[in-house]
Amino acid sequence: MLRSKTRWKLAESDEKSIDRLQSELEISRLAASLLVNRGINGEEEARRFLYKENLTYHDPFLMDGMKEAVERIQRAIASEERILIFGDYDADGVSSTTVLVYTLRELGAAFDYYIPNRFTEGYGPNEAAFRQAKEDGYELIVTVDTGISGVHEAEVAKEIGIDLIITDHHEPPPVLPDAYATINPKKPGCTYPFKGLAGVGVAFKLSHALLGRIPGHLLEIAAMGTIADLVPLQDENRLLASEGIRALQNSSKPGIKALLDVCGLKGQELNEEHLGFGIGPRLNAAGRLDSADPAVELLTTDDPLLAEQLASDIDALNKSRQELVNTMTKEAIEEVETNYLSDESNRVLIIAREGWNAGVIGIVASRLVEKYYRPTIVMSIDREKGVAKGSARSIEAFDMFANLSECRDILPHFGGHPMAAGMTIDLGYLDQLRSRLNNQALEKLTEEDLTPLTKVDLHCRVEDVSLDTIEEMNLLAPFGVSNPKPVVMLKDVHLSQIRRIGSQDNHLKVGLEENGVTLDGVGFHFGYAFEEIASRAAVSVIGQLAVNEWNGLRKPQIFVKDIAVNEWQLFDYRGIRDLKKRLETLPLDKLVMVAFQNNTISKLGLDKWKSYIVTNPSEQDLSFEQKYVMLLDLPDLEEDLVNLFRSGGLPDRTYAVFEHEEDHFFSTLPSREDFKWFYAFLMKKGSFHLRDAEKLAKHKGWSKETVPFMSEVFFELDFVTMDNGLISLNPQSVKTELTSSKTYRSKLEKAKLENDFCYSSYHALKSWFDQSVNCFNSTEEAIK
């Protein structure tokens, strides 16, 4: 058995709906299954999703507050009032700010933008910035991707005589700010048909309303923020992302061209992963380490030379960000391992340290969730101000925003989503927050909830996978939140090949075979599994299908995300020459080595592993549950082997070494005629000395052990007497069967053991275990 890294949760399928869609759209069953599993059951809905047919943008004026906001901004433009765009420092905030910059520039407005400094001002609108804006002559502030929690700041704006328009997409608090207009599709009472827009999506709708047309020239900007902010890629977001990626491919904006160049994406066919893992992190890097202004300047400049310089600067910041994240992650892991991992009550990890960069704590929190699969908050402590700034990341079973909402009395400043949040807290409340959240988690989270979960879209056969199928599945792109890249399961298939690849042998190349059809697979960072999968085991894998193009050839393949063997495994180590080297690769905490014979440890040179070797197993109280059992040698009786597993239970894996001192199977077992001849020889000679045994054996063509063996058998049957090697017939002996001799029976048993265990085929050996060991354990389980 090889246990998977995560729990696999296979989506339940509506077979009737799948059959209907497959017929109506004339698509593969796999593609139809994916649509149904995403809740898309109707033909027209499926066509819109797959082919973008009749997929349109919603009327922006359906959003509550849009009419008032547009009228106020138009009035400000007409009267030449100064407008301040108040943004946020992440990729969504930068994109949102950029969309409004282009829009107000096109409308001829007198405006500037302002993005607070993460380190000196923190998240969201702040009183000092608003008061400064008033002093600088601004009469209207429009927030983008922020402001929904700014109750106090809205009061300040009213007090100083600035009109405030809030555009945001974050979860609204119980009390909304008293602003001139608030645009947020999640706002209570807002009837806008799609609630999942990113901040840039809301800004795009405001631009749409102000310009009186869809701002197609801003689609690539909208796609950047939408994908980077991990909002659901459904409905309007799907249209924004897909059209935006296409626009990005041919963008004429100097900043975007320069950004694609430093990302190494110039000239490539772009997809959502390029935005999520290439462009997004760089736009985020500026605000994480310093000011986000250069990112906005990059996206809005008309100067190609300036764009190249800004893109280079941002790329350098991103490299610094990566180094900083690696260092902080290492420190955070040490903190967890030292102080929190041993206590099972720590179901929420809250790690705080002075000196940590507040700009990257969210990334560190994500890394900790990946490693420990616990809801996690990472905080940077500011002793001078007496506060800690935190960033939270969660797991599916723990709604971070809802649980933090239960702590509002000690969290005056926080906001976010079920899976992520940001906050500021007084240091005096830090321990209380940790205690409260852990108590909430103990009530709400089960042990199963704390095991990583992988959602699997569908189970398919190897023969179902083709180039046409993969291309149909890719019609569901762009992939992202709520429309993830499909994960498929191949169950109990066989390996046509398995080998390590990569410069450090840390990756795996496999051939998955079923019913004569083979599919290539690559598992990055799965090199360890080479030693953990028996060559003839039935394996199950989950992964993502793709097209492999090389030297002009195109063929399907699967990128393996997890792998499991659901049956016990037999590893054939008989005759192995590098046993000690193999032992170095096995987890000793799971390994139980068994030696039946006294000299096996020294013979195999395993003194280094002596503490892991069980001798005299019949006298031990053993348990093999979730263990690996290595049988170093053979017992004297087959029943001893059965009893070993009868008492210990069935292990996940069995390694058969079966070192043996004599080849009983291949050494001559004397026949009854041989015994008769030797008895007649003794009658004729009267006596015989064993020093001449080898000469006699050579004369008869026997092995050199044959004469001593027969002599011992005769002695046990009382046919002869033995005195210092001199053998003489016993005239008073009684006729007795050879099987009455213990030595004779032992020889027969050892020959059979060697035949069945040392020289049998792999299939025959595994069959013995299946029948003799598995059957017993199945019977025991049924009795329980």
Sequence and secondary structure as in RCSB ss.txt:
>XXXX:A:sequence
MLRSKTRWKLAESDEKSIDRLQSELEISRLAASLLVNRGINGEEEARRFLYKENLTYHDPFLMDGMKEAVERIQR
AIASEERILIFGDYDADGVSSTTVLVYTLRELGAAFDYYIPNRFTEGYGPNEAAFRQAKEDGYELIVTVDTGISG
VHEAEVAKEIGIDLIITDHHEPPPVLPDAYATINPKKPGCTYPFKGLAGVGVAFKLSHALLGRIPGHLLEIAAMG
TIADLVPLQDENRLLASEGIRALQNSSKPGIKALLDVCGLKGQELNEEHLGFGIGPRLNAAGRLDSADPAVELLT
TDDPLLAEQLASDIDALNKSRQELVNTMTKEAIEEVETNYLSDESNRVLIIAREGWNAGVIGIVASRLVEKYYRP
TIVMSIDREKGVAKGSARSIEAFDMFANLSECRDILPHFGGHPMAAGMTIDLGYLDQLRSRLNNQALEKLTEEDL
TPLTKVDLHCRVEDVSLDTIEEMNLLAPFGVSNPKPVVMLKDVHLSQIRRIGSQDNHLKVGLEENGVTLDGVGFH
FGYAFEEIASRAAVSVIGQLAVNEWNGLRKPQIFVKDIAVNEWQLFDYRGIRDLKKRLETLPLDKLVMVAFQNNT
ISKLGLDKWKSYIVTNPSEQDLSFEQKYVMLLDLPDLEEDLVNLFRSGGLPDRTYAVFEHEEDHFFSTLPSREDF
KWFYAFLMKKGSFHLRDAEKLAKHKGWSKETVPFMSEVFFELDFVTMDNGLISLNPQSVKTELTSSKTYRSKLEK
AKLENDFCYSSYHALKSWFDQSVNCFNSTEEAIK
>XXXX:A:secstr
 B  SSEEEE    HHHHHHHHHHHT  HHHHHHHHHTT  SHHHHHHHHH TT     GGGSTTHHHHHHHHHH
HHHTT EEEEE  SSHHHHHHHHHHHHHHHHTT EEEEE   TTTT SS  HHHHHHHHHTTEEEEEEES  TT 
HHHHHHHHHHT EEEEE  S   SS    SEEE TTSTT   S     HHHHHHHHHHHHHTS  GGGHHHHHHH
HHHTT   SHHHHHHHHHHHHHHHT   HHHHHHHHHTT TTS   HHHIIIIIHHHHHHHHHHS SHHHHHHHH
   HHHHHHHHHHHHHHHHHHHHHHHHHHHHHHHHHHHHTTT TT  SEEEEEET  TTSHHHHHHHHHHHH S 
EEEEEEETTTTEEEEEEE  TT  HHHHHHTTTTT SEEEE SSEEEEEEEGGGHHHHHHHHHHHHHHH  TGGG
S EEEE EE  GGG  HHHHHHHGGG S BTTB    EEEEEEEEEEEEEESTTS EEEEEEEETTEEEEEEETT
 GGGGGGS TT  EEEEEEEEEEEETTEEEEEEEEEEEEB S EEEE TT S HHHHHTTS TTTEEEEE STTH
HHHHT GGGGGGEEESGGGS    TT EEEEEE  SSHHHHHHHHHHH   SEEEEEEE SS TTTS    HHHH
HHHHHHHHHHSEEEGGGHHHHHHHHT  TTHHHHHHHHHHHTTSEEEETTEEEE TT     GGG HHHHHHHHH
HHHIIIIISS HHHHHHHHIIIIIHHHHHHHHH 
